[in-house]
Amino acid sequence: MRRAPAPPRGARGRHPDVPQERARDARPGRKPQARGPHLAEQRPAGRRLRLREHLRDARHRRRPPAHPRAQRGGTPRDAAGRGLSRRRRGRGLARRHERPDRRPLARRAGRLRAAVHGRGLHGRGSALRQDGRGLRAPRGPHPARRDRGEARRCDARAAQARGRARTPHDRHPGALRRARAPQDDLDGYLPKLASGEWLAAYALTEPQAGSDALAIGTRATLDPATRTYRLSGTKQFITNAGFADLFTVFAKVDGEHFTAFLVERTRPGVSTGPEEQKLGIRGSSTRQVILEEVAVPADAVLGEVGQGHKIAFNILNIGRFKLGAGAVGAAKECLQVALDYARQRHQHGRPIASFGMIQRKLADMATRIYVADSMSYRTAGLMDAAAAAIPDDQPRRLIEEAVEEYTIEASILKVFGTETLDFVADESLQTLGGYGFMADYPVERHYRDSRINRIFEGTNEINRLIIPATVVKRIGRGRLAYQDFLQQVEREIADQAAWPAPPTGPIAREIRAADVAKRVVAYTARVLIERELASLKDRQQHLEILSNMIIDLYAMDSVVGRTQRLLGHGSQQDDELRIAMTNVFTASANERVIDGARRLLVNELEGEELRRHLRLEQLVPHFPIRTIAVKTRIAEALVARGLGPVFLR
């Protein structure tokens, strides 16, 4: 017998006459995906070398116009559908790129920059979804600039997809900078940054200064004769470094005064290291920024010498808020993928969405997302209201003070939002089983991309320390009506008749639980402050427990307030779903707050003093909730109706 002809090399075992529909597209729950242009590393070595030479001549390393291919991973084919050998491929490629036209390349790269800059890396419809997975980070400065119309369209789509609320930073574009840098510089920078013609980068982190930002080693020395500063140092893990045109660089003047500078990329002495090879967010550029005696004029100081920490920390506050809110958008995308798969995947003769454990996963994911969404809207509303109350003719420093006022809320949202995304990405992958582990499905990328969020903008551990530290600082300065509230709590513990009247309505228990949680947190914090104030900053495990209690309190208060406001403003089914998710989260958060208070008191007190303080538990309402039945109803509603208006996708 004659053997069947061997498949062409690179066709992965498929005969050229066999239809090229990939088997994985026929898997349960799998939607066929469009095959986009391919990455250089997926091409043969010789071809990759030629492409690199061509792109280097073009002064950037974006992908060239895609060579015709039948499917990703298959062999390139000619017009008749025949597979091309390596030799024929090489000749065709050489002819094709003999006289390269850079304009299509620049336009394509410009669209990519617009998508990355406008849509972000994590939200729904992110840039990494444009042509599948695994985009490599840009490898060098790129001359192509974004089309302004495309930038505006991308920004509008991104805002709509995320449901992003306006913030003080949105209301006053560049507000932090407008009060700082000379107006001539701003007139040159801001229009370019706003249109996307220029991109910027925030250069704070250094190899030896991560969480301890004030320990940076970058130095700035003033030359009085020329009125220029000379900057020397290395910045680490700088996002956008590969293509940014303007850097906000933090350095110490004379090794002492923490100061911010605006440094253009084109200045002599500015260079970047190689692209970092990252676990996730591979569509972003992350590099070192190296400053070697970079001369910048004195006017390049952003703000005042020695006051750069205010700018740095307020930028971090805004970044934490936006990161937490953006993570919620990515979590919704993960939930949607898991929900679609659970509907379509059948085992044992029925969809897996009807199995109890999968229903529990769907309900838990939806509940966490609804709570994080509520916290995002609440925080955005608070910050926006504070900014709106400032007349336009007032000093811009008031905007900075308004942002600083919500340091605690920004850190809370950052921690809760990013950990919600981690939880949802993990549960979504588990719902898809083996398919979730495969790179052909989007959950794999979300799982990798989500991990960095707990490190960005200050690790979640650092933010957990910031929350109680800021609370204690404000108590000491009298900015919180703390003592009066504690006296009320003492009266309620001693006499139940002093308890406030119980609330009424469909979520009365949840309102009561949130009110009691405030009392528990305040009382426990007082015990800790009274006993450990001098050494409190070194009691990190104690602060972590207290911080988790504060986060749960803010989450409970936010979701209860949102549900209470929205009842009656939608369909009955929407109201029932909101109430069910509020019930589930409040019950679990209430238990965590009480458990945290008990652990702190047990670790700080003993004997009669401990028993006296544990009287606090008398305030706690113990209301049983049939969580299994409620979660089943939540999952059934999601399967029947989708995410719908409740999640404002």
Backbone hydrogen bonds, N-H to C=O, Kabsch-Sander energy under -0.5 kcal/mol:
donor,donor_aa,acceptor,acceptor_aa,energy
11,A,8,P,-2.0
14,R,11,A,-1.0
18,V,15,H,-1.7
25,D,22,R,-1.2
26,A,23,A,-1.8
27,R,24,R,-1.3
30,R,27,R,-2.1
31,K,29,G,-0.5
36,G,34,A,-0.7
42,Q,39,L,-1.6
43,R,40,A,-1.7
48,R,44,P,-2.5
49,L,45,A,-2.2
50,R,46,G,-1.9
51,L,47,R,-2.5
52,R,48,R,-2.3
53,E,49,L,-2.1
54,H,50,R,-2.3
55,L,51,L,-2.8
56,R,52,R,-2.4
57,D,53,E,-1.7
58,A,54,H,-1.3
59,R,56,R,-1.5
60,H,55,L,-1.9
70,A,75,T,-0.7
74,G,71,Q,-2.1
77,R,68,P,-0.6
78,D,82,R,-2.2
81,G,78,D,-1.8
84,L,76,P,-2.7
89,R,85,S,-2.8
90,G,86,R,-2.6
91,R,87,R,-2.3
92,G,88,R,-2.5
93,L,89,R,-2.5
94,A,90,G,-2.5
95,R,91,R,-2.5
96,R,92,G,-2.4
97,H,93,L,-2.2
98,E,95,R,-1.1
102,R,100,P,-0.7
105,L,101,D,-0.6
106,A,102,R,-2.6
107,R,103,R,-2.6
108,R,104,P,-2.5
109,A,105,L,-2.5
110,G,106,A,-2.5
111,R,107,R,-2.2
112,L,108,R,-2.0
113,R,109,A,-2.6
114,A,110,G,-2.3
115,A,111,R,-2.3
116,V,112,L,-2.8
117,H,113,R,-2.9
118,G,114,A,-2.7
119,R,115,A,-2.5
120,G,116,V,-1.3
126,S,123,G,-1.0
127,A,120,G,-1.3
129,R,126,S,-2.0
130,Q,127,A,-1.7
132,G,129,R,-0.6
146,R,196,G,-0.7
151,A,147,D,-2.3
152,R,148,R,-2.5
153,R,149,G,-2.3
154,C,150,E,-2.7
155,D,151,A,-2.6
156,A,152,R,-2.4
157,R,153,R,-2.5
158,A,154,C,-2.7
159,A,155,D,-2.5
160,Q,156,A,-2.2
161,A,157,R,-2.7
162,R,158,A,-2.4
163,G,159,A,-1.2
164,R,159,A,-1.6
171,R,167,T,-2.7
172,H,168,P,-1.9
175,A,172,H,-2.3
177,R,174,G,-0.6
178,R,174,G,-2.7
179,A,175,A,-1.0
180,R,177,R,-2.0
181,A,177,R,-1.5
186,L,182,P,-2.0
187,D,183,Q,-2.8
188,G,184,D,-1.1
189,Y,185,D,-2.5
190,L,186,L,-2.3
193,L,189,Y,-2.5
194,A,190,L,-3.1
195,S,191,P,-2.0
196,G,192,K,-1.0
197,E,192,K,-0.9
198,W,192,K,-2.0
201,A,246,L,-2.0
203,A,201,A,-0.6
203,A,248,T,-2.5
204,L,202,Y,-0.9
206,E,209,A,-2.4
209,A,206,E,-1.0
213,A,211,S,-1.7
215,A,212,D,-1.8
216,I,213,A,-1.0
219,R,232,S,-2.5
220,A,252,K,-2.2
221,T,230,R,-1.7
223,D,228,T,-3.2
227,R,223,D,-1.7
228,T,223,D,-1.2
229,Y,296,V,-3.2
230,R,221,T,-2.1
231,L,229,Y,-0.6
231,L,294,V,-2.5
232,S,219,R,-2.1
233,G,291,L,-2.3
235,K,289,V,-2.9
236,Q,205,T,-2.5
238,I,287,R,-2.7
239,T,237,F,-0.7
240,N,285,S,-2.3
241,A,238,I,-1.4
241,A,285,S,-0.6
243,F,240,N,-1.5
244,A,240,N,-2.0
245,D,199,L,-3.0
246,L,199,L,-1.5
247,F,263,V,-3.0
248,T,201,A,-2.6
249,V,247,F,-0.9
249,V,261,F,-2.5
250,F,203,A,-1.6
251,A,259,T,-2.7
252,K,218,T,-2.6
253,V,251,A,-0.6
253,V,257,H,-2.9
254,D,220,A,-2.4
255,G,252,K,-1.6
256,E,253,V,-1.9
257,H,253,V,-2.1
258,F,256,E,-0.7
259,T,251,A,-3.2
260,A,302,L,-0.6
261,F,249,V,-2.9
262,L,300,A,-2.3
263,V,247,F,-2.8
263,V,261,F,-0.6
265,R,245,D,-2.4
267,R,264,E,-1.4
270,V,267,R,-1.8
271,S,269,G,-0.5
271,S,290,I,-2.1
273,G,288,Q,-1.9
276,E,286,T,-2.7
278,K,276,E,-0.8
284,S,281,I,-1.6
286,T,284,S,-0.5
287,R,238,I,-1.5
289,V,235,K,-1.9
290,I,271,S,-3.2
290,I,288,Q,-0.5
291,L,233,G,-2.9
291,L,289,V,-0.5
292,E,269,G,-1.7
292,E,290,I,-0.5
293,E,291,L,-0.6
294,V,231,L,-2.6
295,A,293,E,-0.5
296,V,229,Y,-2.6
296,V,294,V,-0.6
298,A,227,R,-1.9
300,A,297,P,-2.0
301,V,298,A,-1.5
302,L,260,A,-3.1
303,G,301,V,-0.8
307,Q,304,E,-2.1
308,G,258,F,-2.6
310,K,307,Q,-1.0
311,I,307,Q,-0.9
312,A,308,G,-2.7
313,F,309,H,-2.5
314,N,310,K,-1.8
315,I,311,I,-2.3
316,L,312,A,-1.9
317,N,313,F,-2.2
318,I,314,N,-2.3
319,G,315,I,-2.6
320,R,316,L,-2.8
321,F,317,N,-2.1
322,K,318,I,-2.6
323,L,319,G,-2.6
324,G,320,R,-2.4
325,A,321,F,-2.2
326,G,322,K,-2.8
327,A,323,L,-2.1
328,V,324,G,-1.0
329,G,325,A,-1.1
330,A,326,G,-1.6
331,A,327,A,-2.1
332,K,328,V,-2.0
333,E,329,G,-1.5
334,C,330,A,-2.1
335,L,331,A,-2.5
336,Q,332,K,-2.3
337,V,333,E,-2.1
338,A,334,C,-2.4
339,L,335,L,-2.7
340,D,336,Q,-2.6
341,Y,337,V,-2.3
342,A,338,A,-2.6
343,R,339,L,-1.8
344,Q,340,D,-1.7
345,R,341,Y,-3.0
347,Q,350,R,-2.7
350,R,347,Q,-1.4
352,I,345,R,-2.5
353,A,342,A,-1.7
354,S,351,P,-1.9
355,F,352,I,-1.7
359,Q,355,F,-2.3
360,R,356,G,-2.3
361,K,357,M,-2.0
362,L,358,I,-2.5
363,A,359,Q,-2.5
364,D,360,R,-2.5
365,M,361,K,-2.5
366,A,362,L,-2.4
367,T,363,A,-2.4
368,R,364,D,-2.3
369,I,365,M,-2.2
370,Y,366,A,-2.4
371,V,367,T,-2.2
372,A,368,R,-2.6
373,D,369,I,-2.7
374,S,370,Y,-1.9
375,M,371,V,-2.2
376,S,372,A,-2.2
377,Y,373,D,-2.3
378,R,374,S,-2.1
379,T,375,M,-2.6
380,A,376,S,-2.6
381,G,377,Y,-2.3
382,L,378,R,-2.3
383,M,379,T,-2.5
384,D,380,A,-2.6
385,A,381,G,-2.4
386,A,382,L,-1.9
387,A,383,M,-2.0
388,A,384,D,-2.7
389,A,385,A,-1.4
390,I,387,A,-1.5
394,Q,391,P,-1.7
398,L,395,P,-1.7
399,I,396,R,-1.1
400,E,396,R,-1.3
401,E,397,R,-2.2
402,A,398,L,-2.1
403,V,399,I,-2.2
404,E,400,E,-2.6
405,E,401,E,-1.6
406,Y,403,V,-1.4
407,T,404,E,-1.6
410,A,406,Y,-2.2
411,S,407,T,-2.1
412,I,408,I,-2.5
413,L,409,E,-2.6
414,K,410,A,-2.2
415,V,411,S,-2.4
416,F,412,I,-2.8
417,G,413,L,-2.8
418,T,414,K,-2.0
419,E,415,V,-2.0
420,T,416,F,-1.9
421,L,417,G,-2.1
422,D,418,T,-2.1
423,F,419,E,-2.2
424,V,420,T,-2.9
425,A,421,L,-2.9
426,D,422,D,-2.1
427,E,423,F,-2.5
428,S,424,V,-2.6
429,L,425,A,-2.2
430,Q,426,D,-2.1
431,T,427,E,-2.0
432,L,428,S,-1.8
433,G,429,L,-0.8
433,G,430,Q,-0.5
435,Y,432,L,-1.3
436,G,433,G,-0.6
437,F,433,G,-0.7
437,F,434,G,-0.7
438,M,435,Y,-1.1
441,Y,438,M,-1.4
444,E,441,Y,-1.2
445,R,441,Y,-0.6
446,H,442,P,-2.1
447,Y,443,V,-2.7
448,R,444,E,-1.7
449,D,445,R,-3.3
450,S,446,H,-2.3
451,R,447,Y,-0.6
451,R,448,R,-0.7
452,I,449,D,-0.7
453,N,450,S,-1.0
454,R,451,R,-1.0
455,I,452,I,-2.3
456,F,452,I,-2.5
458,G,455,I,-0.7
460,N,454,R,-2.0
463,N,459,T,-2.5
464,R,460,N,-1.8
465,L,461,E,-1.2
466,I,462,I,-2.1
467,I,463,N,-1.8
469,A,465,L,-1.6
470,T,466,I,-2.6
471,V,467,I,-1.9
472,V,468,P,-2.7
473,K,469,A,-2.2
474,R,470,T,-2.2
475,I,471,V,-2.1
476,G,472,V,-2.3
477,R,473,K,-1.3
478,G,475,I,-1.4
479,R,474,R,-2.6
480,L,474,R,-0.7
482,Y,480,L,-2.6
485,F,481,A,-1.0
486,L,482,Y,-2.3
487,Q,483,Q,-2.2
488,Q,484,D,-1.6
489,V,485,F,-2.0
490,E,486,L,-2.4
491,R,487,Q,-1.9
492,E,488,Q,-2.0
493,I,489,V,-2.2
494,A,490,E,-2.1
495,D,491,R,-2.2
498,A,495,D,-1.8
499,W,496,Q,-1.6
508,A,505,G,-1.5
511,I,507,I,-2.1
512,R,508,A,-2.3
513,A,509,R,-2.5
514,A,510,E,-2.2
515,D,511,I,-2.1
516,V,512,R,-2.3
517,A,513,A,-2.2
518,K,514,A,-1.5
519,R,515,D,-1.2
520,V,516,V,-2.5
521,V,517,A,-2.5
522,A,518,K,-2.2
523,Y,519,R,-2.5
524,T,520,V,-2.4
525,A,521,V,-2.5
526,R,522,A,-1.8
527,V,523,Y,-1.8
528,L,524,T,-2.1
529,I,525,A,-2.7
530,E,526,R,-2.8
531,R,527,V,-1.6
532,E,528,L,-2.3
533,L,529,I,-1.2
536,L,532,E,-0.6
536,L,533,L,-0.9
538,D,535,S,-1.3
539,R,535,S,-0.6
539,R,536,L,-1.4
540,Q,538,D,-1.4
543,L,539,R,-2.4
544,E,540,Q,-2.3
545,I,541,Q,-1.7
546,L,542,H,-2.3
547,S,543,L,-2.8
548,N,544,E,-2.3
549,M,545,I,-1.9
550,I,546,L,-2.1
551,I,547,S,-2.6
552,D,548,N,-2.3
553,L,549,M,-2.2
554,Y,550,I,-2.6
555,A,551,I,-2.3
556,M,552,D,-2.7
557,D,553,L,-2.7
558,S,554,Y,-2.1
559,V,555,A,-2.5
560,V,556,M,-2.5
561,G,557,D,-2.0
562,R,558,S,-2.4
563,T,559,V,-2.4
564,Q,560,V,-2.4
565,R,561,G,-1.8
566,L,562,R,-2.0
567,L,563,T,-1.4
569,H,566,L,-2.4
575,D,571,S,-2.1
576,E,572,Q,-2.5
577,L,573,Q,-2.1
578,R,574,D,-2.5
579,I,575,D,-2.6
580,A,576,E,-2.3
581,M,577,L,-2.3
582,T,578,R,-2.4
583,N,579,I,-2.6
584,V,580,A,-2.3
585,F,581,M,-2.3
586,T,582,T,-2.3
587,A,583,N,-2.1
588,S,584,V,-1.8
589,A,585,F,-3.1
590,N,586,T,-2.4
591,E,587,A,-1.5
592,R,588,S,-1.9
593,V,589,A,-2.4
594,I,590,N,-2.1
595,D,591,E,-2.5
596,G,592,R,-2.5
597,A,593,V,-2.3
598,R,594,I,-2.4
599,R,595,D,-2.3
600,L,596,G,-2.3
601,L,597,A,-2.4
602,V,598,R,-2.5
603,N,599,R,-1.9
604,E,600,L,-0.9
604,E,601,L,-0.6
605,L,601,L,-2.8
609,E,606,E,-0.9
610,L,606,E,-0.8
611,R,607,G,-2.0
612,R,608,E,-2.4
613,H,609,E,-2.0
614,L,610,L,-2.1
615,R,612,R,-1.1
616,L,613,H,-1.8
617,E,614,L,-2.0
618,Q,615,R,-2.3
619,L,616,L,-1.9
620,V,617,E,-0.9
623,F,621,P,-0.9
627,T,625,I,-2.0
630,V,626,R,-2.3
631,K,627,T,-2.9
632,T,628,I,-1.9
633,R,629,A,-1.9
634,I,630,V,-2.1
635,A,631,K,-2.5
636,E,632,T,-2.4
637,A,633,R,-2.2
638,L,634,I,-2.1
639,V,635,A,-2.6
640,A,636,E,-2.2
641,R,637,A,-2.4
642,G,638,L,-2.6
646,V,643,L,-0.5
647,F,643,L,-0.7
647,F,644,G,-1.1
649,R,644,G,-0.6
